[in-house]
Structure formats: structure tokens, C-alpha cells
Amino acid sequence: MLSKKIYPLILIAAAFNTQAATINFDSLLPFNNYDPIPIGYGSTPDVTVSYSSLNLNGSEAYSDVLLWNAGYADLNTAAFAHTSGLLLSIKLTAVNPNQSITLNSFDVAAYPTGAVNSTLTATDFRVVDGNDFSNILVNYGPYEVSRFATQTFSPNLTAHSLNIILGTDWNNGINNINFNVAAVPLPGAVWLFGTALAGLGLTRKTRKI
């Protein structure tokens, strides 16, 4: 009898569990510098991840971004735009239209070769709505990215689709993109149904006593 009484509550709790994941390009080692990131790398059953290098107006210049071994500050590996002057784009989109993605954090660093200053300007650095390039959810740029120490950003943004934009110098790179996927939210009627069932079980127990 106990299992029947708590079963609706278990269903409700499970529906709001989240699944966490981190896109870490170190897992692709060994690779050559300038190798493209494999299509869909980091995708899960709930999230599609896509990579591209964009023109300043948001149109696609290349359907990839490239990889680099150690050298971007203290990152082990980094991803960067296909050509300097373009925007790196990493887009995460929930597979289920009723799901949402929370972008927790990611690491950014700059390449030090030929450095005159200890930082390198990211003239365009933002997170936009993955379905609307002009809808800026958070804007970090212009930002002075360190050439010698990894910087972690924690936007804590939630949307159906999120697009990380970094440019326009390909000596700015990114790694360790951490996100959560929220399960399909339950309609209010389901909450009421589950609560009623749980209450029914408690009522029956009271009557037995």
C-alpha cells in the first residue's frame, strides 16, 4: 500500500529532474591544430549542439569552428572561429519543444603569441536567443580576455535555444561549456491530480487507524 501512495509523488518529482552536461574539447584529444570540431559534438538525447563561424550580420560563413591544443592561456584545448574576423557560434537547442536549457558556465581565454598586452579584446561577446540572433540575452563585449589565465563566465540563462557568440579575433577561444536541461514541465491539472491521489492515500490510511 505504501508504494501506491507515494507513486504519484515520485512521478511528479521525476518530471522536474534536470540533466547536466559539459562540452569539453579535451575529450577529442589527440587532434591537430585547425581540425574542425566534429558535427554535433556534445549533443545529448535532449540537446542538439551545432557549431558555425558567422559573419557579423549573423549569416553563416563556415559550418564549423576549429580546435587548438594547449596555448589559449591555461586551457588544455580551445575552440575558435574558422577565420579571424568572424564570430564563433556554439548553439545549444533543446530537442523537445517543451524543454529548456540553462547555460551555467563556460571558460574563455586568449592566445598569447605576439602579445603586446596581457589581454586581447573580444569585440563581440554575448549570448543570444538561438532562434533570434538579434535577441541579446547577455552582452559581455567588448571584453578584455586574459592571455594568461582562463576566465569563467556564469550567465545562468534559461531558454529553449541558446547561442554563444565570441569574436572577432580567432585568438579568443572557449571550452568547458556546462548546461542543464529541464524536463517537460507538468500542467497544473497534473499537479492537482497527483496531489489528490497522494491525499487519497493518506485519507485511506487515516480511516484504517
C-alpha positions as CSV (number, residue, x, y, z in Angstrom):
1,M,0.0,0.0,0.0
2,L,2.8,2.4,0.8
3,S,4.3,2.2,-2.7
4,K,0.9,3.0,-4.3
5,K,0.5,6.1,-2.1
6,I,4.0,7.6,-2.9
7,Y,4.0,6.6,-6.6
8,P,2.3,9.8,-7.8
9,L,4.7,11.9,-5.9
10,I,7.6,10.0,-7.4
11,L,6.3,10.8,-10.9
12,I,5.9,14.4,-10.1
13,A,9.5,14.7,-8.7
14,A,10.9,12.8,-11.7
15,A,9.3,15.1,-14.1
16,F,11.3,18.1,-12.8
17,N,14.7,16.4,-12.6
18,T,17.4,18.1,-14.7
19,Q,20.2,16.5,-16.7
20,A,23.6,18.2,-16.6
21,A,26.4,18.0,-19.2
22,T,29.7,19.7,-20.0
23,I,31.1,20.1,-23.5
24,N,34.9,19.7,-23.0
25,F,37.0,19.6,-26.1
26,D,39.8,17.9,-24.2
27,S,37.9,14.7,-24.8
28,L,38.7,15.0,-28.5
29,L,42.5,14.7,-28.0
30,P,44.6,13.8,-29.8
31,F,43.8,16.2,-32.7
32,N,45.8,18.5,-34.9
33,N,45.6,22.3,-34.6
34,Y,43.0,23.7,-37.0
35,D,41.0,20.5,-37.0
36,P,37.2,21.2,-37.1
37,I,35.0,20.1,-34.2
38,P,33.0,17.0,-35.2
39,I,29.5,17.8,-36.3
40,G,27.1,17.6,-33.3
41,Y,29.9,17.1,-30.8
42,G,28.5,17.4,-27.2
43,S,24.9,16.7,-28.3
44,T,22.8,14.6,-26.0
45,P,19.4,12.9,-26.5
46,D,17.8,16.1,-25.2
47,V,20.1,18.7,-26.7
48,T,21.4,19.4,-30.2
49,V,24.7,21.2,-30.3
50,S,25.8,22.9,-33.5
51,Y,29.0,24.9,-34.4
52,S,29.5,27.6,-37.1
53,S,31.6,30.6,-37.9
54,L,29.4,33.6,-38.7
55,N,29.7,36.9,-40.5
56,L,29.0,40.0,-38.4
57,N,25.4,40.1,-39.6
58,G,24.8,36.5,-38.3
59,S,24.9,34.8,-41.6
60,E,26.9,31.6,-41.8
61,A,30.4,31.9,-43.3
62,Y,31.6,28.3,-42.4
63,S,29.6,25.4,-40.9
64,D,32.3,24.7,-38.3
65,V,34.7,26.1,-35.7
66,L,38.2,24.9,-35.2
67,L,40.2,23.2,-32.5
68,W,43.6,24.1,-30.9
69,N,45.8,22.3,-28.5
70,A,47.3,24.0,-25.4
71,G,48.1,27.6,-25.8
72,Y,45.0,29.6,-25.1
73,A,46.1,30.8,-21.6
74,D,45.9,27.7,-19.3
75,L,43.1,25.9,-21.2
76,N,44.2,22.4,-22.3
77,T,42.3,22.9,-25.6
78,A,40.1,25.6,-27.1
79,A,37.6,26.2,-29.9
80,F,37.8,29.3,-32.1
81,A,36.3,30.8,-35.2
82,H,37.3,29.4,-38.6
83,T,38.9,32.6,-39.7
84,S,39.9,35.7,-37.8
85,G,37.3,38.5,-38.2
86,L,34.4,36.0,-37.9
87,L,32.2,35.1,-35.0
88,L,32.4,31.8,-33.2
89,S,28.9,30.4,-32.7
90,I,28.1,27.4,-30.4
91,K,24.3,26.9,-30.3
92,L,22.5,24.6,-27.9
93,T,18.9,23.7,-28.7
94,A,16.5,21.5,-26.7
95,V,15.2,18.6,-28.8
96,N,11.7,18.7,-27.1
97,P,9.9,22.0,-27.8
98,N,8.7,21.9,-24.2
99,Q,12.2,21.6,-22.7
100,S,14.5,24.4,-21.8
101,I,18.3,24.7,-21.4
102,T,20.1,26.5,-18.6
103,L,23.6,27.7,-19.6
104,N,25.5,27.5,-16.3
105,S,29.1,28.5,-17.3
106,F,31.9,28.4,-19.8
107,D,35.6,29.2,-20.0
108,V,37.2,31.8,-22.2
109,A,40.9,32.6,-22.8
110,A,43.2,34.3,-25.3
111,Y,46.2,33.1,-27.2
112,P,49.4,34.9,-26.1
113,T,51.7,34.6,-29.2
114,G,52.9,38.0,-30.3
115,A,51.1,39.6,-27.3
116,V,51.8,43.2,-26.6
117,N,49.2,43.4,-23.8
118,S,48.1,40.9,-21.3
119,T,44.6,40.8,-22.7
120,L,43.0,40.6,-26.1
121,T,39.8,42.4,-26.9
122,A,36.7,40.3,-27.8
123,T,34.8,43.0,-29.7
124,D,31.7,40.8,-29.9
125,F,31.0,38.6,-26.9
126,R,27.4,37.7,-26.0
127,V,24.8,35.0,-25.6
128,V,21.8,35.4,-27.9
129,D,18.5,33.6,-28.4
130,G,19.3,30.7,-30.6
131,N,16.2,31.3,-32.6
132,D,16.7,35.1,-32.9
133,F,20.3,36.3,-33.5
134,S,19.3,39.9,-32.7
135,N,17.8,39.0,-29.3
136,I,20.8,39.5,-26.9
137,L,20.2,37.8,-23.6
138,V,23.5,38.9,-22.1
139,N,26.2,41.1,-23.6
140,Y,29.8,40.9,-22.3
141,G,31.5,42.7,-25.1
142,P,33.7,44.4,-25.7
143,Y,35.7,42.4,-23.2
144,E,39.4,42.1,-22.4
145,V,40.1,38.4,-22.4
146,S,43.2,37.3,-20.5
147,R,46.1,35.8,-22.4
148,F,47.5,34.1,-19.3
149,A,44.5,32.9,-17.1
150,T,41.3,31.2,-18.0
151,Q,38.2,33.3,-17.2
152,T,34.9,31.6,-16.3
153,F,31.6,33.2,-17.1
154,S,28.3,32.1,-15.4
155,P,25.4,33.6,-17.4
156,N,22.8,31.3,-15.8
157,L,20.4,31.9,-18.7
158,T,17.5,29.6,-19.5
159,A,15.8,29.3,-22.9
160,H,14.7,26.7,-25.5
161,S,17.8,27.6,-27.6
162,L,21.0,29.5,-26.6
163,N,23.8,30.7,-28.8
164,I,27.2,31.6,-27.5
165,I,28.9,34.3,-29.7
166,L,32.6,35.1,-29.5
167,G,34.6,37.3,-31.9
168,T,36.0,38.7,-33.9
169,D,39.6,37.7,-33.3
170,W,40.2,33.9,-33.6
171,N,42.9,34.2,-30.9
172,N,40.0,34.2,-28.4
173,G,38.8,30.7,-27.6
174,I,36.3,28.8,-25.5
175,N,35.9,25.5,-23.6
176,N,34.1,23.7,-20.8
177,I,30.5,24.7,-21.6
178,N,28.3,23.5,-18.8
179,F,24.5,23.3,-19.1
180,N,21.4,21.7,-17.7
181,V,18.3,20.5,-19.5
182,A,15.0,20.9,-17.7
183,A,12.4,18.1,-18.1
184,V,9.0,18.8,-19.6
185,P,7.0,20.9,-17.1
186,L,3.8,19.3,-15.8
187,P,0.5,21.2,-16.5
188,G,-1.3,22.5,-13.4
189,A,-4.0,19.9,-13.8
190,V,-1.4,17.1,-13.4
191,W,-0.2,18.6,-10.2
192,L,-3.7,18.7,-8.8
193,F,-4.3,15.1,-9.9
194,G,-1.1,13.9,-8.2
195,T,-1.8,15.8,-5.1
196,A,-5.3,14.4,-4.9
197,L,-4.0,10.9,-5.3
198,A,-1.5,11.4,-2.6
199,G,-4.2,12.9,-0.3
200,L,-6.4,9.9,-1.1
201,G,-3.7,7.5,0.1
202,L,-3.3,9.5,3.3
203,T,-7.1,9.5,3.9
204,R,-7.3,5.8,3.5
205,K,-4.5,5.3,6.0
206,T,-6.3,7.5,8.5
207,R,-9.5,5.6,8.1
208,K,-7.7,2.3,8.8
209,I,-6.4,3.8,12.0
